[in-house]
Amino acid sequence: MPQETPASAPDEVALKQLYSDFAAQGLMPLWTQRAGLMPLSPEPAAVPYHWPWVDVYPLAARAGELVPVGRGGERRAIAYANPGLAGEPYATPTLWAAVQYLGPQEVAPAHRHTQGAFRFVLEGEGVWTVVDGDPVAMRRGDLLLTAAWRWHEHHNTGDAPMAWLDGLDIPLVSALDAGFFEFGPDEITDRSTPHRSRSERLWGHPGLRPLGAEVPTTSPLGAYRWADTDAALVAQLELEDEGQPGVAGPGHAAVRYTNPATGADALTTLRMELHRLRPGALTGRTRTVGSSVWQVFEGEGSFELGDRTVEVRRGDVVAVPSWCPVRIRATAALDLFRFSDAPVVEALGLARTSSEGDSG
């Protein structure tokens, strides 16, 4: 083998100067960064994480006693902050999740923002959210939407507090430097409490679209009622009992919340689903590009998250980072609300799923 000559050996002094000059000009060479820029598979900073409701709800109630709702904070919302994200108030790098708590007779003033949002109700009733002037009742199990740049405010007409899961695309909008925010009136604009909102009266009829109505990119339906969601899940499992194959898997029913005008996801950046597992049902073990957040609506079970298993029950929240292996087991009948960044991942052509074994 020929010996390396001094002429072909790296000039360490010149190389060090080259890197110093790169840094002075705000440049970084690919050959020192490739592993981090282009990993062999996703390497999320977020970690799989479990927030037990039994710990979270008492803190939200204490905040209700000590922290007023009003201008400034705007909402009494406590974010689920993933410990892998260096102190950011994000559940995953693309998803913001929080528990929002509104006490008896309290009002959260109107504002709007470019971030898309939803509310999934876990506890209580008696709150109305007013979205672009349309009062929408909030009840346990309901999904309420606030698409980007819609005015919205909340008022609790009851004598008991109410808590729900907030989900927004705040981290995604922040990464894109696309966020705008605007304050509305300080006083509540509409204190009416109709049983059925205008958007439901117009759009809440399965398979029927009002002729002449504008076809929006986000769902025009402000509320997806628990009674309808529950009926759809019951029907799937009944069909399985009659010999039809399970739609989502053995003992597993699932639905997606969609835009009734287009059939696409109800919000352009967030996918929302409700899953029901029979007692003893076990999902396949899957990895998915894109992150998700799950909340237990009712029941008990466990999440296998990579090499870790966490036991879950009513109200618990679980963050699942991109490409994290996940498998779910139902101990008792288990209802799970899930939201994810799937519409964005799919629109960018980055979707990928790996299944490791069928249900059993």
N, C-alpha and C positions, 0 to 999 in steps of 0.2 A: 504494500500500500504506500502511495506517495505521501510524504510528510507535508503537513500544512506549512506553507511558507509564511514568513512574517508579512508579506505583501497581501496575502489572502485572509489573514486573521482579522477579526473585527477590531477596529480601532476604538477601544473602550472610551477613550477621552472624547473622540468625535461623536460616538454614539450617545454618550451622556449629554453632550451639548445639543445634539439633534433633538433628544426628548425634551430638554429644557426649552428649546426654541419652539417645539410643538406646543408646550404648555403656555408659553408666553402669548401665542397666537390663538389660544382657545381650540387647539387641535388635539386629537387622541388617535393613535395608530390602531387599526383594526387588529393587528397581530398580537397586541397585548390585551385585547378585550373580547375576542371571539367567543370564548366559552360562555360569558355572561350575556352577550348579545344574541347568540344563536345556540341555546342549549339543545341537547339531544331530545329532551321532552320538557314540558312546562316545569318551572321551578318557582312556584308561587312564594311570595314572602308571607302571605296570610297562612295561618295554621288552622287545622280543624279545631273547632271550639264549641263548647256547650255552656249555655247560660241557664241554670235552673230557675223556673218561675217562682219557686218557693223562696228564693233569695232575692229575685228582682222585684217582685210586686211589692213587698213591704218597703223597699227603698223608694219606689214610685209613690206610694202612699205618704211616706214621710216628706217627700218633695212637695206633695199636694198640700201639706200642712205648713210648710216653711217658705215655699217659693211661689209668688203670685204669677198669674198669667197676664201678660200685657206687652206693651211696646218694648222692644229690646230683644228679649228672648223669644217673644211672639208665641211660643208653644212650650208647654211643659213636657218636653220630649227628652228622653234619656237614651243616648245612642249605645248600641252594642258595639264596643270597640275591640277589634281583634288584636290580641297581644303581639301578633307577628308584624303589625303595621306601624311600628315605631311611634306610638302615641296618637296616630290619626283616629278620628272618631268613626271609623268605617268597619263594617262587618267583613267585607272583602274589598279588594282593590277597585271594584266597580259598583258595589252595592252598599247603601246606607240603610240600616235598620234601627228602629228605636221603639221603646214603649212610650206611648203618649198617655197622659193621665189628666182627665178633666173632672174637677170636683162639682158638687151639686150647685146648680144655678150659675156656674162659671161661663165666661165667654172668652173665646180666643178670637182676636180681631182679624179683619180681612187683610190678606196680602196675596201676591202672586209671584211666581218665579218660573224660570225656564226649565227647572228640574221637573221631571214627571214624577207623580206620587200616587200612592194608594194607601188605604187604611183597611186592615182586616181586624174585625172586632172579636175580641176574646171575652171581655167581661162587661156586663151591664147593658143598659139601654137608656133611652131618654135624651140622647144627643142627636141634634140635627146638624149636618154640615151644609152650608149654603154655597153652591158652586155656580159662579156666573149668574147669581140671582135665583137659582133653583134649589129650594130646601129639600134635602134628602135625609130621610130617617136612617139612623145607624143602630143596628141590632146585632146581637151575638151571631156570629157565623157569616155576617154579610161582608162583602168586598165592596168598598167605595173607591171611586177613581177621582183623581184630580190631574187631568192632563196638563202638559206644560202651558204656562202663561194663562191659567184660568184663575180668576178670583175665587178665594175660598175662605170661609170663616166657620167657626163651630160655636154652638151654644147648648148647654146642658139644662134641660127644663126640669129635670128630676131632682129627687132628694138624696141620690146616691151617686158616688163617683162612677166613672166609666174609663176603661183602659183598652187600648187597641195597639196593634202592631202597625207602625209606620214603615213604609218602604219607599225609597227614592233612589234615583240614579245620580246622586250628588257627586260621588267620586269620579264617575265617568264625565259628567259635565265639567267638573273642575279640571280634569286632565286635558280637556279640549278647550279650556279657557272660554267657555260659552255661557257662563252664568250671568243672569240678570235677576234682579229682585226689585219689587215695588210695593210700598205700603199702601193699604186701602184706608177707608174711613176708620176712625177710632171706635165709633159706635157700631153695634151690630146692625146690618142693613135690613135683615128680614128675620123676624122672630116667629114666623108661622111654622106650623108643625103638621103638614099634610101627611097622610098615611102613604101616599104614592106620589113620587116626584114627577115633574113634567117629562123628564127624559125617559122615565119608565113607562109613562102613559103612551109615549110616542114610539119608543124603540123596544119595549120589553115584551114583545110577542114573538115566540120562537118561529123562525123561518119566514117571518113577514117583515118586509122593509117598506117604510112609508114612501110612496112615489112622490117625486119632486123634492124630497129632502136632500140636503147636501150630504155627500159621502165623505166623511172626515177620515184622516189618517189614524187618529186615535178613536177609541170607542165613544160614541155619543151617549151610551148608556151609563148613567152615573152610579148605579147600584146593581150588584149581582146578589140576589137574596139567597139566604141559607136554605130556605124551603126548596128552591129549585135545584140548588147544588146537591142537597141531600137526596132528592128524588132521583136525580140522574145517577148517583152512585148506587142507590138501592136497586135501580133497574138493571144496572150492569151485573151486579152480584146475583140477582134473581135469574137473569139469563144464563149465567154460569151454572146455577143450580138446575136449570132445565137442559143442561147438556151442551150449551155453547161454550167455546173456549173463553177464558178470561181475557178481557181486552188488554189490560196492563200486565197480566200474569196470573197464575193461580192464586185465587183468594185476594186479588188486588184490583181495585177499581180506581179510575183516575179521570179527571176532567181538566180541561184548560179553559180559562176565561178569555173569550175572544170578542173582537169587534163585530157586532151583528150586521154591519153594513158590508164588511169585506171578508170576514172569516179569519183575518190575521189576528195577531196578538192584540189584546185590549189596549196596551200601551206600546209605543214604538220601541222602547228601550228595555222594557221589563216583561218577562213572561211570568204568569201566575197560574198555579194549578192547585187542585185539591185531590189528595190521595186517601183512599180508604183500604186498610188491610184487615182481613179477618183475623181472629185470634189464631196464633200459630203460623201465620203466613210469613214467608221469607222472600225478599226480593233477590234478584241476581246481584252479583257484585260488579259494579260498573265504575268506569272513569269517564269523565266528560270534560271537554275543553269548555271553560267558562265556569263561573262560580255561582253558588246558590245559597239561600238561607231557608231553613225549614222552621216552622213552628207547630208544635203539637196542639191541635185544637181539642182533641179528646182522646183518652185512652193511655195505654202504656206500652213500652217496647224498648228497643235498643237500636243504636246506630253503630255499625262497625266502620270506623274511619281509619283506613290504613291498618296499622297494627294496634289500634286503640279501640275499645268498645265503651260507649257511654249509655247508661240507662236513662230513658226519657219518660216524662209524663206530662200531663196537661199544662200548657203554657210555655214549656221549655223551648228554647231557641237553639238551633245548631247551625253553625257556619261550615260550609263545605267548599274549600278552595278548588280552583281549577286542577283537574287531573288527579284529584284525591280519590282513591278507591272508597266506595261507599256501599254498604249493604244494610238493609233495614229489616228488623224482625218485630212482629207484633206479639206482645205478651197477651194483652187484652185487645179487643177491637180498637183499631188505631186510625184516627183521622189526622192528616198532616197537610198543612198549608205550605206551599213552596213557592218562592219566587227566585228568578235567576236573570242573568244577562244574556240569555240565549238568543233573543232577536238580534242583538248587536253582533254576536259571534257568527250567527248564520248569515247576516247581511254582508259581513266582511269575508265570507268564504272560509272561515277558520274552524267550523264545527267538526268535531271528531269525538266518537264514543267508542270505548272498548268494553266489551262485556266479558266477564270472567265467570262463566257458569250460570246456568238457569236457576230459576226459583226451585226450592225444594225443601 
